[in-house]
């Protein structure tokens, strides 16, 4: 349960923040769909899309007593890219392009040339499609019932009923069906990443020791940085020729920046990072959440300055220091907090077990606990789908914020020894039992735990970038440049 990081959706404070990557279909929709979109896997920038041929004038027959009706051209969909055994069509790219252009305009990010924006967008869609295929092969499914519950939670977090929430989306120019599918993709990607990346990240005690020692040398003062990046990704097992080509591309980008090019516009045109279409901005992050490479790269920069080219395992980075500020406290200033010793039984919802089945099963287990016919530990070992099952569902001592909000709210309402009713969270349904509670000041273990979590989050960020590069490199991709 300690690994149950609060989902992206649960962190959203406003509808607008959650919709930052979305938009609506613009009037360019039909025009773009009738255009040949050349996309090539080479290092060169795609050529400007040629104009669609003009519609032929109707020809009247001698016998016709009136001019023939004019034939209006209609957009015709076709395959643009093949990704493994699926396709991305020109119409899909057209729809997403309209959304991206609207979102970038709302964020005041200068739009790059249309052909460069299309290239970036297609690359993002290729990775998304490959991720969806991997999730399907792994048995990860986000069905309509699960999606409905996620939508309900988003509405509740914004203090809106579902009809009010839908009306708010439409007032902001969002198509409700498109929003639902975007949330489905987000949940699917998150669950896949948790399985493929998060659960494989290990933080050693020596790493925690080094982290705490570095913080002590800095006097306990914490700092936050706002950094933007441009990444020129290097393929896995790249040849010397590929490496030289990517380096040359990075140097060309740096030359443009030094001659006054806008960083956000350049990132949208050239960066291979997942945040490219947001201008490459990573947002404010604690220094401990950033790779050491980034910290070293901006150490001597003033606000607004751009670094040189930095090499990592993923490729070549160019960084811009947007801002730097104190984090507003030190580790030693942590107040006294309440710890809870808790255990749980988790039944996950999947293709085999529906939400109703999970809830019914946990209700039956609670009846057995109430009647004293079994202990919590025995039932957890037999039925829980969590890694804690082998320990009788024991999660140990947890602090506020260690678990997802739904779990924490239910846990906080229980007295020691009490067992909850079935509780739903993004991970499934739980029975929760509080064993005991205690008040803890900023103890040594708490300090180490905070350090361990900071290191873990940083390593997850780095591992996620590497994982996405591997997904892209290993996918079979065929570009269809013919009309």
C-alpha positions in Angstrom: 0.0 0.0 0.0 2.9 2.3 0.5 3.5 2.0 -3.2 0.0 3.3 -3.9 1.0 6.7 -5.2 -1.8 9.1 -5.4 -3.1 9.0 -9.0 -2.8 12.0 -11.3 -6.5 12.5 -11.3 -6.6 12.7 -7.5 -4.1 15.6 -7.5 -6.2 17.8 -9.8 -7.5 20.9 -8.2 -9.5 22.4 -11.1 -11.1 21.3 -14.2 -8.9 23.5 -16.3 -5.7 21.9 -14.9 -7.0 18.5 -15.7 -7.9 19.6 -19.3 -4.5 21.2 -20.0 -3.7 18.6 -22.7 -7.2 18.7 -24.3 -9.1 21.0 -26.7 -11.9 20.9 -29.3 -12.0 20.3 -33.0 -11.4 23.6 -34.9 -12.6 24.7 -38.3 -9.2 23.4 -39.7 -10.5 19.9 -39.2 -11.9 19.4 -42.7 -9.1 21.3 -44.4 -6.4 19.3 -42.7 -8.1 16.0 -43.4 -7.9 16.6 -47.1 -4.2 17.4 -47.0 -1.5 14.8 -47.5 0.5 14.7 -44.3 4.0 13.5 -45.0 5.7 12.0 -42.0 9.0 10.3 -42.3 11.1 8.4 -39.7 14.3 10.2 -40.8 16.2 12.9 -39.0 15.1 15.6 -41.5 12.1 17.8 -40.9 9.0 16.6 -42.9 8.4 18.7 -46.0 5.4 21.1 -46.2 2.3 19.2 -47.0 1.2 19.8 -50.6 -2.1 21.4 -51.3 -5.0 19.1 -52.2 -5.9 19.3 -55.9 -8.8 21.6 -56.8 -12.1 19.9 -57.5 -12.8 19.4 -61.2 -15.6 21.5 -62.6 -18.7 19.6 -63.5 -19.2 19.0 -67.3 -22.7 19.4 -68.7 -24.0 16.9 -71.3 -25.6 18.3 -74.5 -29.0 16.9 -73.4 -28.9 18.6 -70.1 -31.4 21.4 -69.8 -29.9 22.8 -66.6 -26.3 23.0 -65.3 -25.1 19.9 -63.4 -25.0 20.2 -59.6 -21.5 21.1 -58.3 -19.8 18.2 -56.6 -18.3 19.3 -53.2 -15.0 17.7 -52.2 -15.3 15.6 -49.0 -12.6 14.6 -46.6 -11.5 11.0 -47.1 -9.8 9.2 -44.3 -6.8 7.0 -44.8 -4.0 5.2 -43.0 -1.1 7.5 -41.9 1.0 5.1 -39.7 1.0 1.4 -38.9 2.0 0.7 -35.3 2.6 -3.0 -34.8 -0.8 -4.5 -35.8 -2.9 -1.3 -35.6 -3.1 1.9 -37.5 -3.3 5.6 -36.9 -5.5 7.4 -39.5 -5.2 10.9 -40.8 -8.6 11.7 -39.3 -7.3 10.8 -35.8 -4.3 13.0 -36.3 -6.6 15.8 -37.5 -8.8 15.5 -34.4 -5.8 15.6 -32.0 -4.1 18.4 -34.0 -7.1 20.7 -33.5 -7.1 20.0 -29.7 -3.3 20.6 -29.4 -3.5 23.8 -31.3 -6.3 25.1 -29.1 -4.5 24.1 -25.9 -1.1 25.6 -27.0 -2.9 28.9 -27.9 -4.6 29.0 -24.5 -1.2 28.5 -22.8 0.4 31.3 -24.9 2.9 28.8 -26.5 3.9 29.9 -29.9 2.9 27.4 -32.5 5.7 25.9 -34.6 5.2 25.3 -38.3 2.3 23.0 -39.0 4.5 20.2 -40.5 6.7 20.1 -37.4 3.7 20.1 -35.0 2.3 17.2 -37.0 5.5 15.3 -36.7 5.6 15.8 -32.9 1.9 14.8 -32.5 2.3 11.7 -34.6 5.3 10.5 -32.5 3.2 11.0 -29.3 0.3 9.0 -30.7 2.7 6.2 -31.8 3.9 5.9 -28.2 0.3 6.0 -26.8 -0.8 3.3 -29.3 2.1 1.1 -28.4 1.4 1.5 -24.7 -2.3 0.6 -25.2 -1.2 -2.5 -27.0 1.1 -3.5 -24.2 -1.6 -2.9 -21.6 -4.0 -5.1 -23.6 -1.4 -7.9 -23.8 -0.9 -7.6 -20.1 -4.6 -7.9 -19.4 -4.9 -4.3 -18.1 -8.4 -3.0 -19.0 -10.2 0.2 -18.1 -13.9 -0.7 -18.6 -16.8 1.7 -18.7 -17.8 1.0 -15.1 -14.3 1.9 -13.9 -14.2 5.0 -16.1 -17.6 6.1 -14.7 -16.3 5.9 -11.2 -13.2 7.9 -12.1 -15.4 10.5 -13.7 -17.5 10.7 -10.6 -14.4 11.2 -8.4 -13.2 14.0 -10.6 -16.6 15.7 -10.4 -16.6 15.3 -6.6 -13.1 16.7 -6.3 -14.4 19.8 -8.1 -17.5 19.9 -5.8 -19.8 19.3 -8.8 -22.6 16.9 -9.6 -22.1 14.9 -12.8 -24.6 17.1 -14.8 -22.9 20.2 -13.5 -19.5 18.7 -14.3 -20.5 17.9 -17.8 -21.9 21.4 -18.3 -18.7 22.9 -17.1 -16.7 20.8 -19.6 -18.9 21.9 -22.5 -18.7 25.5 -21.3 -14.9 25.2 -21.6 -15.2 24.0 -25.1 -14.6 20.3 -24.3 -16.4 17.4 -26.0 -17.6 15.1 -23.1 -17.0 11.9 -25.1 -13.4 13.0 -26.0 -12.7 13.9 -22.4 -13.8 10.4 -21.2 -11.5 8.7 -23.7 -8.6 11.0 -22.6 -9.2 9.9 -19.0 -9.4 6.3 -20.1 -6.0 6.6 -21.8 -4.5 8.3 -18.7 -5.7 5.6 -16.3 -4.5 2.9 -18.7 -1.1 4.5 -19.0 -0.8 5.0 -15.3 -1.7 1.4 -14.4 0.7 0.1 -17.0 3.5 2.4 -15.7 2.9 1.3 -12.1 3.3 -2.3 -13.2 6.2 -1.9 -15.5 8.1 0.9 -13.8 7.0 1.9 -10.3 7.0 -1.5 -8.8 10.5 -2.2 -10.1 12.2 0.8 -8.6 14.4 0.0 -5.6 15.8 2.6 -3.1 18.8 1.3 -1.1 19.7 2.4 2.4 23.0 3.8 1.2 21.1 6.1 -1.2 19.1 7.4 1.7 22.3 7.9 3.7 23.9 9.9 0.9 20.7 12.0 0.4 20.5 12.9 4.1 24.2 13.7 4.2 23.9 16.0 1.2 20.9 17.7 2.8 22.8 18.2 6.1 25.7 19.8 4.2 23.2 22.2 2.6 22.0 23.3 6.1 18.6 21.6 5.7 17.4 24.3 3.3 15.3 23.0 0.6 14.9 24.5 -2.9 12.5 24.2 -5.8 13.3 24.8 -9.4 11.2 25.4 -12.5 13.1 23.9 -15.5 12.1 23.5 -19.2 13.8 20.9 -21.4 14.4 20.0 -25.0 15.3 16.3 -25.4 16.8 14.9 -28.6 16.3 11.2 -27.9 18.9 8.6 -28.9 17.5 5.2 -29.9 18.4 2.1 -27.8 21.7 0.5 -29.0 22.3 3.5 -31.4 25.0 3.2 -34.0 27.8 5.8 -34.1 26.1 7.3 -37.2 22.8 7.7 -35.3 24.6 9.2 -32.3 26.4 11.7 -34.5 23.2 12.6 -36.3 21.3 13.2 -33.0 24.2 15.2 -31.6 24.1 17.4 -34.8 20.4 17.9 -34.4 20.8 19.0 -30.7 23.6 21.4 -31.8 21.3 22.9 -34.4 18.6 23.4 -31.8 21.0 25.1 -29.5 22.2 27.4 -32.3 18.6 28.5 -32.9 18.1 29.2 -29.1 21.3 31.3 -29.0 20.1 33.4 -31.9 16.9 34.3 -30.1 14.4 31.5 -30.9 11.6 31.0 -28.3 12.3 28.1 -26.1 8.7 26.8 -25.8 8.1 27.0 -29.5 11.4 25.3 -30.3 10.6 22.5 -27.7 7.2 22.0 -29.4 8.9 21.7 -32.8 12.0 19.5 -31.9 11.8 17.9 -28.4 11.2 14.2 -28.2 10.2 14.4 -24.5 6.6 13.7 -23.5 6.2 17.4 -22.4 7.2 18.8 -25.8 3.8 20.1 -26.7 3.6 22.0 -23.4 6.7 23.9 -24.3 9.0 21.5 -22.4 8.2 23.0 -19.0 8.6 20.5 -16.1 6.9 22.9 -13.6 8.1 23.6 -10.1 9.8 20.6 -8.5 11.8 20.1 -5.3 15.5 19.8 -6.1 15.6 16.3 -4.8 13.0 15.3 -7.5 15.3 16.3 -10.3 18.1 14.2 -11.8 21.6 15.2 -10.7 22.4 15.8 -14.4 19.8 18.6 -14.4 20.9 20.1 -11.1 24.5 20.2 -12.3 23.4 21.6 -15.7 21.5 24.6 -14.2 23.7 25.2 -11.2 25.5 28.2 -12.6 22.5 29.6 -14.6 20.5 32.7 -13.9 16.7 32.8 -14.5 15.9 32.6 -18.2 19.3 31.3 -19.2 19.8 28.2 -21.3 22.4 25.4 -20.7 24.7 23.7 -23.1 24.1 20.2 -24.4 23.9 17.5 -21.7 24.2 13.8 -22.4 22.1 11.2 -20.5 21.1 7.6 -21.2 18.0 8.8 -23.1 19.8 11.3 -25.4 20.8 15.0 -25.5 19.2 17.6 -23.2 19.1 21.4 -23.4 17.7 23.0 -20.3 16.3 26.4 -19.5 16.2 27.6 -15.9 12.8 29.3 -15.6 13.0 30.1 -11.9 14.5 29.1 -8.5 12.9 29.6 -5.1 13.1 28.3 -1.5 10.8 25.4 -0.7 9.4 27.2 2.4 10.8 24.9 5.1 13.4 22.4 6.2 13.1 18.7 7.0 13.7 19.4 10.7 10.6 21.7 10.8 8.1 18.8 10.4 5.3 19.0 13.1 4.1 16.1 15.2 1.8 13.8 13.2 -0.4 10.8 13.9 0.8 7.4 12.7 -1.6 4.5 12.1 -0.8 0.8 12.2 -3.2 -0.6 9.6 -3.8 -3.7 7.5 -6.2 -4.4 4.7 -7.6 -7.0 2.2 -7.7 -5.8 -1.4 -9.9 -7.3 -4.1 -8.9 -5.8 -7.5 -11.5 -5.2 -10.3 -10.6 -6.7 -13.6 -12.0 -8.7 -16.5 -12.7 -11.6 -14.3 -13.9 -9.8 -11.1 -16.5 -7.0 -11.5 -16.9 -4.2 -8.9 -20.1 -5.9 -7.7 -18.3 -9.2 -7.2 -15.4 -7.6 -5.3 -17.8 -5.7 -3.0 -19.9 -8.8 -2.4 -16.9 -10.9 -1.6 -15.6 -8.4 0.9 -19.0 -8.1 2.6 -18.9 -11.9 3.0 -15.4 -11.7 4.6 -16.5 -9.0 6.9 -19.4 -11.1 8.1 -16.9 -13.9 8.9 -14.8 -11.4 10.9 -17.8 -10.1 12.8 -18.8 -13.6 13.7 -15.3 -14.5 14.8 -15.1 -17.5 12.4 -11.7 -16.3 11.0 -9.0 -13.8 11.8 -8.1 -10.8 9.6 -4.7 -12.2 8.9 -6.0 -15.5 7.8 -8.5 -14.0 5.3 -5.9 -11.5 4.0 -3.5 -14.4 3.2 -6.3 -16.3 1.4 -8.1 -13.6 -0.5 -6.1 -10.3 -0.7 -4.7 -9.3 -4.2 -2.1 -7.0 -2.6 1.6 -7.8 -2.0 0.9 -7.4 1.7 -1.2 -10.6 1.6 1.8 -12.8 2.7 2.0 -10.6 5.9 -1.7 -10.9 6.7 -2.4 -7.6 5.0 -0.2 -5.7 7.4 0.9 -2.3 5.9 2.9 -1.3 9.0 2.9 2.2 10.4 1.6 4.8 7.8 1.7 8.6 7.9 -0.9 11.0 6.5 -0.5 11.1 2.8 1.1 7.6 2.5 -2.1 6.1 1.0 -4.7 7.3 -1.5 -7.3 9.7 -0.2 -10.2 7.2 -0.3 -8.3 4.7 1.8 -7.0 7.4 4.3 -10.5 8.9 4.9 -11.9 5.5 5.7 -8.9 4.6 7.9 -9.1 7.8 9.9 -12.8 7.1 10.8 -11.9 3.7 12.4 -11.1 3.0 16.0 -8.3 0.5 16.9 -9.6 -3.0 16.3 -12.5 -1.9 14.1 -13.0 -3.1 10.5 -14.4 -0.9 7.8 -17.2 -1.7 5.3 -15.9 -2.4 1.7 -14.2 0.8 0.5 -13.5 1.6 -3.1 -10.2 3.2 -4.3 -8.5 3.5 -7.7 -6.9 0.1 -6.9 -10.1 -1.9 -6.2 -12.1 -2.6 -3.0 -10.7 -2.8 0.5 -11.5 -4.0 3.9 -9.4 -1.9 6.4 -8.5 -2.7 10.0 -6.8 -0.2 12.3 -4.5 -2.0 14.7 -3.3 0.9 16.8 -2.3 4.6 16.6 0.4 6.8 18.0 1.7 10.4 17.8 5.1 10.8 16.3 7.3 13.9 16.1 9.8 14.3 13.3 11.6 11.1 14.2 14.6 9.7 12.5 12.6 7.0 10.8 10.1 9.6 9.4 13.0 11.7 8.1 14.5 8.6 6.4 11.1 7.7 5.0 10.6 11.2 3.5 14.1 10.9 1.9 13.4 7.5 0.6 10.1 8.7 -1.0 11.9 11.7 -2.6 14.6 9.4 -4.1 12.0 6.9 -5.3 10.0 9.6 -7.1 13.1 10.9 -8.8 14.1 7.4 -9.9 10.6 6.7 -11.2 10.7 9.9 -13.3 14.0 8.8 -14.8 12.9 5.2 -15.3 9.6 6.3 -17.0 11.5 8.3 -19.7 13.7 5.3 -20.4 10.7 3.0 -20.5 8.9 5.2 -23.0 12.0 5.3 -25.2 12.2 1.5 -25.1 8.5 1.2 -26.1 9.0 3.5 -29.1 12.2 1.8 -30.2 10.8 -1.7 -30.0 7.5 -0.9 -31.8 7.2 -1.8 -35.5 6.3 1.5 -37.2 5.5 2.0 -40.9 4.8 5.4 -42.3 2.3 5.6 -45.2 3.4 8.7 -47.2 1.3 7.8 -50.2 -2.1 9.6 -50.6 
